[in-house]
Amino acid sequence: MTHTTTTFAIPQIIIDDTTDEAPVPPPPGPPPLLTFDQIRHLATHGWLPLTLPDPLASNFQELFAHVTDFFAEPLAAKQARYPPSRGTEFGFYHVPEEKEFLTFRHRRVHTDSVLEDCIAETWRQIVRLLYRVLADLSTAAGYDPHSCWDHMLDGVWDLAAPGRGTPPSPPRDHPHDPSSSPSNPASDPDEDIPSLFRLFQYYPGSGFATAHVDIGLVTLCVGNGSGLQVQNRETHAWHDATGPTLLLGETARCLLRNQVRAGQHRVERTPAGRQSAVFALRPCLAHPTRLEAFGGTAGHVVATQEYYRAIQGSKWSVNATRDIRERQQQDHARRKREWEARREGRAGGVPAGDELAGQGGIGCVDKR
């Protein structure tokens, strides 16, 4: 028998090193999270239902179990463990016949708390999720995510240990390169890092919040019952938020120059009451913001603290007691009348978004 041997020619692969002199840079920002349709819906209405990824979804289940145990404790015990401070912005707060809530800012209060262990891990995952949301929005608008948002998240990535120390630097496993972090750390974390994580217990048949928008960048709302409602900004109809929901805030709307809307929402009374967890991502106030990064005037730099405080000053707190809310609403109405009087006498009409800080914040108009 004759055997025939077939010889296969193996092609020679030549690598031309001269064409690969410079490394290919990674894409800007973190991996995309939202689809185009989701980005469009979020920009149009200011809110978006969102399916939470694991392990964040599992963390919320564990968190609500701990929250139930906490709110079941006597009122005096809760107030003693988390004394309220900074108005409604930190600690345990009780609104008689309406609700009670516990608020954390950038740091823990206790080192030996199972509740705070769960909050710290949930905080860490939420910030990374919301950063991806902001990156998707800025990328869709044609802006570089790092230039827009990185300085605003300084000190926010993780819940710090108890005390008033300097906030930690961004972790190295994050898409943000720590080598490009702002060189000047926040001088006073309690003042410069206003992001918060708030846990609510609404009482049965009571507890509500009037229609409003949040003041920060973006908020994640997760509840274990009905009550939260969001508004369709085209039909003005209200819809029940039946699951985790993203809400864009006034600061994001102003920075993105009205290319997005702030999410109008409210909380309705429910016979059974409800619990909810709300994470409000707000800008770090320690570093200036280049409005050019958001399509503003070239070279225009504003103090982020002044910019944010101007927006904050045009709002009132829906979580304060009734008498404080009414007083804040009266002050807001007075400021609005004063601004409208100034506007009538000012040529050029409403200022552009990158002129907001110089106009006391009320010139930032929500196109509802």
Phi, psi and chi 1 to 4 in degrees:
 res  aa     phi    psi   chi1   chi2   chi3   chi4
   1 MET       -  135.3  178.8 -179.9  -66.1      -
   2 THR   -98.4  126.8  -56.3      -      -      -
   3 HIS  -100.0  131.4  -64.2  -82.5      -      -
   4 THR  -101.8  127.0  -57.1      -      -      -
   5 THR  -100.2  123.2  -58.4      -      -      -
   6 THR  -101.0  127.9  -56.9      -      -      -
   7 THR  -103.5  123.1  -57.8      -      -      -
   8 PHE   -96.1  129.3  -66.2   93.4      -      -
   9 ALA   -79.5  121.5      -      -      -      -
  10 ILE   -90.0  117.5  -58.9  176.5      -      -
  11 PRO   -64.8  142.6   24.1  -33.4      -      -
  12 GLN   -86.5  126.8 -176.1  178.0    7.8      -
  13 ILE   -96.8  122.0  -59.4  175.2      -      -
  14 ILE  -108.9  122.1  -59.1  175.3      -      -
  15 ILE   -97.8  120.7  -60.6  177.5      -      -
  16 ASP   -93.4  101.2 -175.4   -0.1      -      -
  17 ASP   -66.6  -19.8  -68.1  -24.9      -      -
  18 THR   -71.6  -18.9   61.9      -      -      -
  19 THR   -91.9    0.9   62.4      -      -      -
  20 ASP  -127.5   42.9 -164.3   26.7      -      -
  21 GLU   -71.9  -38.8  -66.5  178.9   -6.3      -
  22 ALA  -107.6  134.0      -      -      -      -
  23 PRO   -67.1  148.1   25.3  -34.0      -      -
  24 VAL   -77.0  123.8  177.7      -      -      -
  25 PRO   -70.2  149.8   26.7  -34.8      -      -
  26 PRO   -69.5  158.2   26.7  -34.4      -      -
  27 PRO   -63.9  149.3   22.5  -32.7      -      -
  28 PRO   -68.9  141.0   26.4  -35.0      -      -
  29 GLY    78.6  177.5      -      -      -      -
  30 PRO   -77.7  174.4   30.5  -36.2      -      -
  31 PRO   -60.0  142.5  -21.2   31.9      -      -
  32 PRO   -59.1  145.3  -22.1   32.9      -      -
  33 LEU  -113.3  -43.9  176.2   70.1      -      -
  34 LEU   -99.0  149.5  -55.0  178.2      -      -
  35 THR   -77.8  169.5   65.9      -      -      -
  36 PHE   -60.7  -43.1  173.6   77.6      -      -
  37 ASP   -63.9  -36.7  -72.0  -19.5      -      -
  38 GLN   -67.1  -41.3  -72.8  177.4  -45.4      -
  39 ILE   -61.5  -44.2  -66.2  173.1      -      -
  40 ARG   -63.4  -42.2 -177.7  170.1   56.9 -176.4
  41 HIS   -64.3  -44.1 -174.3  -76.5      -      -
  42 LEU   -63.5  -42.1 -178.6   59.2      -      -
  43 ALA   -68.4  -36.9      -      -      -      -
  44 THR   -72.9  -45.2  -59.5      -      -      -
  45 HIS  -105.1  -18.6  -58.4  -72.3      -      -
  46 GLY    83.8    4.1      -      -      -      -
  47 TRP  -146.5  159.6   56.5  -90.9      -      -
  48 LEU  -157.6  126.9  178.7   72.5      -      -
  49 PRO   -69.2  141.3   23.6  -30.8      -      -
  50 LEU  -139.7  131.5 -173.8   68.3      -      -
  51 THR   -83.7  120.5  -60.4      -      -      -
  52 LEU   -75.9  138.3  -63.4  179.8      -      -
  53 PRO   -77.8  158.8   29.9  -34.5      -      -
  54 ASP   -82.3  146.4  -87.4  -33.9      -      -
  55 PRO   -89.0    6.6   32.7  -35.2      -      -
  56 LEU   -62.3  -40.8 -178.0   56.1      -      -
  57 ALA   -61.0  -42.1      -      -      -      -
  58 SER   -66.7  -36.8  -59.5      -      -      -
  59 ASN   -62.1  -38.1  -77.0   -1.8      -      -
  60 PHE   -66.4  -37.1  -92.5  108.7      -      -
  61 GLN   -60.9  -45.4  -67.1 -179.4   -5.8      -
  62 GLU   -64.9  -40.1  179.8 -176.1   -7.0      -
  63 LEU   -61.7  -44.2  177.1   60.3      -      -
  64 PHE   -64.9  -30.2  -81.5  119.9      -      -
  65 ALA   -64.8  -43.8      -      -      -      -
  66 HIS   -67.6  -37.2  -66.4  -53.4      -      -
  67 VAL   -64.9  -39.8  167.3      -      -      -
  68 THR   -60.1  -43.1  -61.2      -      -      -
  69 ASP   -64.3  -40.1  -67.6  -20.5      -      -
  70 PHE   -65.5  -48.5  171.4   77.8      -      -
  71 PHE   -69.2  -16.9  -76.3  124.8      -      -
  72 ALA   -77.9  -11.4      -      -      -      -
  73 GLU   -72.8  159.6  -64.2 -179.7    9.6      -
  74 PRO   -59.5  148.9  -22.9   33.0      -      -
  75 LEU   -57.2  -42.7 -171.0   63.5      -      -
  76 ALA   -63.4  -37.0      -      -      -      -
  77 ALA   -66.5  -40.4      -      -      -      -
  78 LYS   -67.2  -40.9  -69.1  177.7  -75.8 -168.2
  79 GLN   -67.0  -35.1  -68.6  172.6  -28.9      -
  80 ALA   -71.7  -36.6      -      -      -      -
  81 ARG   -73.6  -36.7 -170.1 -174.1  -51.9  176.9
  82 TYR  -131.9   76.4  -63.1  103.4      -      -
  83 PRO   -58.9  136.4  -20.7   32.6      -      -
  84 PRO   -70.8  146.4   25.7  -33.4      -      -
  85 SER  -154.3  167.2   63.4      -      -      -
  86 ARG    55.9   44.2  -50.0 -177.0   67.1   80.5
  87 GLY    69.1 -119.1      -      -      -      -
  88 THR  -101.1   11.1   63.4      -      -      -
  89 GLU   -91.4   -3.3  -65.6  -79.1  -74.5      -
  90 PHE  -159.0  138.3 -167.5   82.9      -      -
  91 GLY    88.9 -167.7      -      -      -      -
  92 PHE   -90.4  135.7  177.3   77.4      -      -
  93 TYR  -135.9  136.0 -159.6   80.0      -      -
  94 HIS  -120.6  124.1  177.9 -132.4      -      -
  95 VAL  -108.8  102.3 -178.2      -      -      -
  96 PRO   -51.9  135.1  -25.7   35.2      -      -
  97 GLU    66.6    9.5  -59.3 -179.9   -5.2      -
  98 GLU  -126.4  -61.7  -70.8 -172.6   17.3      -
  99 LYS  -168.3  170.7   58.4 -164.2  170.0 -170.6
 100 GLU  -140.9  152.7   53.4 -170.4   78.7      -
 101 PHE  -153.8  155.5   52.7   91.9      -      -
 102 LEU  -120.1  127.4  174.9   63.2      -      -
 103 THR  -120.3  132.7  -55.0      -      -      -
 104 PHE  -113.3  142.1  -71.4   86.7      -      -
 105 ARG  -102.3 -131.7  -66.3  -83.2  -72.8 -114.1
 106 HIS   -83.5   -3.7   68.7   98.4      -      -
 107 ARG  -138.9  159.6   57.7 -176.5  170.9   86.6
 108 ARG   -75.3  166.7  -62.2  178.3   59.2  137.6
 109 VAL  -107.3  -39.6  179.1      -      -      -
 110 HIS  -125.5  149.6  -52.9  -73.4      -      -
 111 THR   -92.4  -16.0   58.2      -      -      -
 112 ASP  -114.2   35.6   56.8  -10.2      -      -
 113 SER  -108.6  122.8  167.0      -      -      -
 114 VAL   -65.5  -38.2  176.4      -      -      -
 115 LEU   -58.9  -45.9  169.5   62.5      -      -
 116 GLU   -72.3  -28.5  -67.5 -174.0   36.6      -
 117 ASP   -59.8  -45.1  -71.1  -17.3      -      -
 118 CYS   -68.0  -40.8 -172.4      -      -      -
 119 ILE   -62.9  -41.5  -72.2  173.5      -      -
 120 ALA   -62.0  -43.6      -      -      -      -
 121 GLU   -69.5  -40.0  177.6   56.9   25.7      -
 122 THR   -65.9  -41.1  -51.7      -      -      -
 123 TRP   -55.1  -50.0  176.0  -61.7      -      -
 124 ARG   -56.9  -43.4 -171.9 -174.4   72.3   83.7
 125 GLN   -74.4  -35.3  -65.5 -177.3   32.5      -
 126 ILE   -64.6  -44.6  -68.8  174.8      -      -
 127 VAL   -59.2  -41.7  173.6      -      -      -
 128 ARG   -66.8  -36.0  -75.8  149.4  179.2   77.9
 129 LEU   -66.4  -47.0  178.8   79.2      -      -
 130 LEU   -70.1  -29.8  -62.7 -175.4      -      -
 131 TYR   -62.0  -39.4  177.6   70.1      -      -
 132 ARG   -66.7  -35.5  -66.0  175.3   66.6 -175.4
 133 VAL   -62.6  -48.7  171.5      -      -      -
 134 LEU   -62.4  -39.6  -68.4  173.8      -      -
 135 ALA   -63.4  -39.5      -      -      -      -
 136 ASP   -62.9  -41.6  -74.9  -12.8      -      -
 137 LEU   -65.2  -47.3  -71.6  172.4      -      -
 138 SER   -67.5  -36.9   55.7      -      -      -
 139 THR   -63.9  -42.5  -60.6      -      -      -
 140 ALA   -63.1  -30.0      -      -      -      -
 141 ALA   -84.1   -5.7      -      -      -      -
 142 GLY    90.9   19.2      -      -      -      -
 143 TYR  -110.4  153.5  -51.3  142.0      -      -
 144 ASP   -77.2  122.0  174.7   65.8      -      -
 145 PRO   -59.4  -40.8  -21.2   31.9      -      -
 146 HIS   -63.7  -44.4  -68.5  -50.1      -      -
 147 SER   -64.4  -32.0  -61.0      -      -      -
 148 CYS   -77.4  -47.9  -69.9      -      -      -
 149 TRP  -115.5  -23.2  -49.2  117.2      -      -
 150 ASP   -58.6  -43.5  -76.7   -1.7      -      -
 151 HIS   -69.2  -23.4   70.5  -71.7      -      -
 152 MET   -79.4  -14.0  -67.0 -168.0  179.8      -
 153 LEU  -105.7    9.8  -89.4   65.0      -      -
 154 ASP   -61.3  127.4 -174.5   30.9      -      -
 155 GLY    80.4    2.5      -      -      -      -
 156 VAL  -102.8  -17.9 -176.3      -      -      -
 157 TRP   -58.7  -34.1  -62.2  103.5      -      -
 158 ASP  -137.4  152.2  -65.7  -79.3      -      -
 159 LEU   -75.3  120.2 -161.2   63.5      -      -
 160 ALA   -76.5  166.0      -      -      -      -
 161 ALA   -68.3  163.2      -      -      -      -
 162 PRO   -56.6  149.9  -24.7   34.2      -      -
 163 GLY   116.7 -174.1      -      -      -      -
 164 ARG  -119.6   35.1  -69.5  169.1   56.0   89.9
 165 GLY   -74.2  174.7      -      -      -      -
 166 THR   -64.9  134.6  -58.5      -      -      -
 167 PRO   -63.2  151.2   21.9  -31.8      -      -
 168 PRO   -69.0  156.3   26.7  -34.5      -      -
 169 SER   -75.1  158.7  -60.5      -      -      -
 170 PRO   -58.1  140.2  -23.6   33.5      -      -
 171 PRO   -68.0  152.2   24.9  -33.5      -      -
 172 ARG   -74.8  -12.8  -67.1 -170.1  175.7  -84.0
 173 ASP   -87.4    6.3   60.8   -9.3      -      -
 174 HIS   -94.6  149.8 -166.5  -91.8      -      -
 175 PRO   -56.3  -26.6  -26.0   32.8      -      -
 176 HIS   -70.2  129.2  166.4   49.0      -      -
 177 ASP   -81.7  115.1  179.0    7.0      -      -
 178 PRO   -58.5  -23.6  -21.8   33.1      -      -
 179 SER   -65.9  -19.3   64.6      -      -      -
 180 SER  -102.7   14.2   61.4      -      -      -
 181 SER   -64.4  152.4  -60.0      -      -      -
 182 PRO   -54.5  137.9  -24.0   33.7      -      -
 183 SER   -76.0  -23.6   57.9      -      -      -
 184 ASN  -103.0  110.6  -62.7  -39.3      -      -
 185 PRO   -67.4  160.5   26.4  -34.1      -      -
 186 ALA   -58.8  129.8      -      -      -      -
 187 SER   -71.6  -34.3   57.2      -      -      -
 188 ASP  -139.7   96.4 -176.6   -7.4      -      -
 189 PRO   -54.1  -36.5  -25.3   34.4      -      -
 190 ASP   -63.5  -28.3  -75.2  -10.6      -      -
 191 GLU   -92.8  -37.4  -70.9  -69.6  -23.4      -
 192 ASP   -93.4   -8.2  -66.4  -25.5      -      -
 193 ILE  -123.2   85.6  -54.3  178.0      -      -
 194 PRO   -85.2   -2.4   30.1  -34.2      -      -
 195 SER   -55.7  146.1  -67.2      -      -      -
 196 LEU  -146.1  157.6   58.0   80.6      -      -
 197 PHE  -123.2  118.3 -162.2    3.0      -      -
 198 ARG  -122.8  133.0 -179.4  167.3  -76.2  161.4
 199 LEU  -113.1  122.1  -50.3  170.2      -      -
 200 PHE  -107.7  146.7  -75.6   95.8      -      -
 201 GLN  -127.4  104.9  174.0   70.7   63.4      -
 202 TYR   -89.2  134.8  -69.0   96.6      -      -
 203 TYR   -76.5  151.3  -62.8  150.8      -      -
 204 PRO   -59.2  133.4  -24.8   34.5      -      -
 205 GLY    70.7    3.9      -      -      -      -
 206 SER  -144.2 -163.6 -175.8      -      -      -
 207 GLY    67.4  110.5      -      -      -      -
 208 PHE  -154.9  170.6   68.8   99.0      -      -
 209 ALA  -142.3  130.1      -      -      -      -
 210 THR   -67.3  165.2   56.3      -      -      -
 211 ALA   -59.6  132.9      -      -      -      -
 212 HIS  -163.2  171.0   64.5  -74.4      -      -
 213 VAL  -120.9  153.7  -63.2      -      -      -
 214 ASP   -81.5  158.4  -67.9  -15.7      -      -
 215 ILE   -92.9  -13.1   61.4  174.7      -      -
 216 GLY   -88.4 -149.2      -      -      -      -
 217 LEU   -87.5  -59.9  -64.1  169.7      -      -
 218 VAL  -154.9  144.5   58.7      -      -      -
 219 THR  -122.5  140.7  -60.1      -      -      -
 220 LEU  -109.4  123.0  174.4   64.9      -      -
 221 CYS  -113.0  127.3  -60.8      -      -      -
 222 VAL  -131.5  121.2 -179.7      -      -      -
 223 GLY  -123.3  163.9      -      -      -      -
 224 ASN  -112.1   24.5   63.0   -1.0      -      -
 225 GLY  -172.6  172.3      -      -      -      -
 226 SER   -75.8  164.7   62.1      -      -      -
 227 GLY   144.8  -43.5      -      -      -      -
 228 LEU   -73.0  132.2  176.3   64.6      -      -
 229 GLN  -127.9  145.9  -66.2 -174.5  -24.1      -
 230 VAL  -124.2  154.2  -69.6      -      -      -
 231 GLN  -107.1  132.2 -172.3  180.0   44.6      -
 232 ASN   -72.6  119.4 -176.8  -58.0      -      -
 233 ARG   -80.1   -4.3  -57.8  -52.5  -76.0  -89.6
 234 GLU   -98.8  -41.6  -64.6  176.9  -26.4      -
 235 THR   -98.9  -14.1   66.0      -      -      -
 236 HIS    67.6   11.3  -55.8  -69.7      -      -
 237 ALA   -77.5  150.9      -      -      -      -
 238 TRP   -98.9  140.4  -71.8   94.7      -      -
 239 HIS  -128.9  142.4  -57.2  -83.4      -      -
 240 ASP   -69.7  132.8  -70.0  -32.9      -      -
 241 ALA   -88.7  106.7      -      -      -      -
 242 THR   -92.8   -1.0   57.4      -      -      -
 243 GLY  -154.9 -169.4      -      -      -      -
 244 PRO   -53.7  137.4  -25.4   34.6      -      -
 245 THR  -137.6  135.5  -56.7      -      -      -
 246 LEU   -92.4  140.2  -67.2  172.5      -      -
 247 LEU  -130.8  122.7  -63.3  165.6      -      -
 248 LEU   -78.2  146.6  -68.4 -176.9      -      -
 249 GLY  -105.0  172.6      -      -      -      -
 250 GLU   -62.1  -36.7  -77.3  -76.3   86.9      -
 251 THR   -65.1  -41.4  -57.4      -      -      -
 252 ALA   -63.4  -41.1      -      -      -      -
 253 ARG   -62.8  -43.1 -178.6 -172.8   64.3   77.9
 254 CYS   -66.0  -46.9  -66.8      -      -      -
 255 LEU   -63.1  -38.9  -71.5  169.3      -      -
 256 LEU   -85.9   10.8  -68.2  169.3      -      -
 257 ARG    58.7   48.5  -56.8  170.8   62.1   78.5
 258 ASN    62.5   20.1  -74.0  -33.5      -      -
 259 GLN   -81.0  -10.9  -64.3 -178.3   79.8      -
 260 VAL  -132.4  160.2  -58.8      -      -      -
 261 ARG  -105.6  152.5  -71.6 -172.0  171.9  103.3
 262 ALA   -79.3  144.4      -      -      -      -
 263 GLY   -79.6  111.8      -      -      -      -
 264 GLN   -78.1  127.1 -177.8   90.9  -20.1      -
 265 HIS  -149.0  166.5   58.7  -73.1      -      -
 266 ARG  -154.0  166.9   66.8 -172.1 -176.6 -172.4
 267 VAL  -121.2  124.2  177.5      -      -      -
 268 GLU   -97.4  151.8  -67.6  -70.9  -81.0      -
 269 ARG   -64.4  142.5  -65.0  178.8  175.6   89.1
 270 THR  -131.6  143.3   57.0      -      -      -
 271 PRO   -57.8  -33.7  -23.1   33.4      -      -
 272 ALA   -93.2   -8.1      -      -      -      -
 273 GLY    74.0 -177.9      -      -      -      -
 274 ARG  -165.7  163.5   64.7 -170.5  -70.0  -95.5
 275 GLN  -116.1  150.7  -68.7  178.2  -13.4      -
 276 SER  -151.7  155.3   68.7      -      -      -
 277 ALA  -121.2  128.7      -      -      -      -
 278 VAL  -127.2  121.1  174.5      -      -      -
 279 PHE  -109.1  116.4 -170.5   99.8      -      -
 280 ALA  -104.4  108.5      -      -      -      -
 281 LEU   -84.3  116.3 -177.3   62.2      -      -
 282 ARG  -119.7  158.4  -61.0  170.0  175.4  175.9
 283 PRO   -72.9  142.2   27.2  -35.6      -      -
 284 CYS   -64.4  133.6  173.2      -      -      -
 285 LEU   -97.6    4.9  -51.4 -179.8      -      -
 286 ALA   -82.4  -17.6      -      -      -      -
 287 HIS  -122.6  145.8  -46.8  -68.7      -      -
 288 PRO   -69.3  159.4   25.7  -34.2      -      -
 289 THR  -116.2  129.2  -65.8      -      -      -
 290 ARG   -88.0  107.5  -66.4 -172.1  -52.4  105.5
 291 LEU   -68.8  -16.4  -66.0  178.5      -      -
 292 GLU   -60.2  -31.6 -178.8  179.8   -0.3      -
 293 ALA   -63.3  -22.5      -      -      -      -
 294 PHE  -105.1   19.6  -65.2   93.0      -      -
 295 GLY    85.8   11.6      -      -      -      -
 296 GLY   -82.4 -168.4      -      -      -      -
 297 THR   -63.0  134.0  -55.4      -      -      -
 298 ALA   -59.5  131.5      -      -      -      -
 299 GLY    80.9    0.4      -      -      -      -
 300 HIS   -82.2  115.1 -166.2  172.4      -      -
 301 VAL  -119.6  133.3  178.9      -      -      -
 302 VAL  -121.9  154.9  -62.4      -      -      -
 303 ALA   -74.4  117.5      -      -      -      -
 304 THR   -58.1  -36.5  -54.4      -      -      -
 305 GLN   -62.4  -44.9 -176.1  177.0   65.3      -
 306 GLU   -65.7  -41.4  -65.2  179.1    7.0      -
 307 TYR   -60.1  -48.3 -166.7   91.3      -      -
 308 TYR   -68.7  -42.5  176.6   75.5      -      -
 309 ARG   -63.7  -32.7  -62.2  -58.3 -174.8 -159.7
 310 ALA   -63.5  -42.7      -      -      -      -
 311 ILE   -66.4  -44.7  -62.3  171.2      -      -
 312 GLN   -61.5  -35.9 -174.8 -177.6   39.8      -
 313 GLY   -68.3  -14.9      -      -      -      -
 314 SER   -93.5    8.1   66.0      -      -      -
 315 LYS  -123.1  167.4  -52.9  -62.1  176.6 -175.6
 316 TRP  -125.8  162.3   63.5   83.6      -      -
 317 SER   -87.7  121.3  173.6      -      -      -
 318 VAL   -78.0   -8.7  -62.0      -      -      -
 319 ASN  -100.8   -2.3  -67.7  -48.6      -      -
 320 ALA   -76.4  169.5      -      -      -      -
 321 THR   -66.7  163.2   55.9      -      -      -
 322 ARG   -57.9  -42.8 -174.5  176.4  -69.8  107.6
 323 ASP   -66.5  -37.3   58.3  -29.3      -      -
 324 ILE   -68.7  -41.7  -65.1  177.1      -      -
 325 ARG   -58.0  -45.8  -71.8 -160.9  -56.3  -96.8
 326 GLU   -63.5  -39.8  -68.5  173.7   -7.1      -
 327 ARG   -66.1  -40.9 -174.4  165.3   63.7 -109.8
 328 GLN   -65.8  -37.8  -70.5  176.6  -18.6      -
 329 GLN   -64.7  -38.8  -71.2  171.2  -17.1      -
 330 GLN   -64.9  -42.2  -67.7  171.1   -0.9      -
 331 ASP   -63.2  -40.8  -69.4  -18.2      -      -
 332 HIS   -63.4  -43.4  174.2  -93.3      -      -
 333 ALA   -61.9  -38.9      -      -      -      -
 334 ARG   -65.1  -44.8  174.5 -177.6   53.1   78.9
 335 ARG   -63.0  -36.8  -69.9 -165.5  -58.4  -91.9
 336 LYS   -65.7  -41.4 -176.0  176.4 -179.6 -179.9
 337 ARG   -63.6  -41.0  -70.8 -167.5  -59.9  -91.6
 338 GLU   -64.1  -41.6  -67.5  172.8   -8.7      -
 339 TRP   -65.9  -41.5  172.7   77.9      -      -
 340 GLU   -63.2  -36.4  -72.0  174.5  -15.1      -
 341 ALA   -65.1  -41.1      -      -      -      -
 342 ARG   -66.6  -38.1  -67.8 -164.4  -56.5  -90.0
 343 ARG   -64.2  -38.8 -177.9 -173.3  176.7 -169.0
 344 GLU   -62.0  -29.1  -70.5  177.6   -1.5      -
 345 GLY   -97.5    7.4      -      -      -      -
 346 ARG  -111.7  127.5 -176.8  175.9   67.1 -122.4
 347 ALA   -71.7  148.6      -      -      -      -
 348 GLY    96.1   -8.2      -      -      -      -
 349 GLY    71.1 -149.6      -      -      -      -
 350 VAL   -70.8  132.2  179.1      -      -      -
 351 PRO   -69.3  157.2   26.4  -34.5      -      -
 352 ALA   -70.1  165.3      -      -      -      -
 353 GLY   -58.1  -34.9      -      -      -      -
 354 ASP   -81.1    3.4   58.6  -13.0      -      -
 355 GLU  -107.6    6.5  -62.1  171.3   -2.7      -
 356 LEU   -57.9  -46.3  170.4   65.0      -      -
 357 ALA   -59.9  -29.5      -      -      -      -
 358 GLY   -84.0   -3.8      -      -      -      -
 359 GLN  -114.7   18.0  -61.4  -64.6  -18.9      -
 360 GLY    73.7    8.1      -      -      -      -
 361 GLY    87.4  -22.0      -      -      -      -
 362 ILE   -80.6  -14.5  -53.7  176.7      -      -
 363 GLY   -74.0   -2.1      -      -      -      -
 364 CYS   -89.0  103.8 -169.8      -      -      -
 365 VAL   -98.2  127.5  179.6      -      -      -
 366 ASP   -84.8  117.2 -169.8   -3.8      -      -
 367 LYS   -82.0   79.9  -62.1  178.3 -179.9  177.9
 368 ARG   -89.3      -  -60.0  173.5 -172.0  175.0
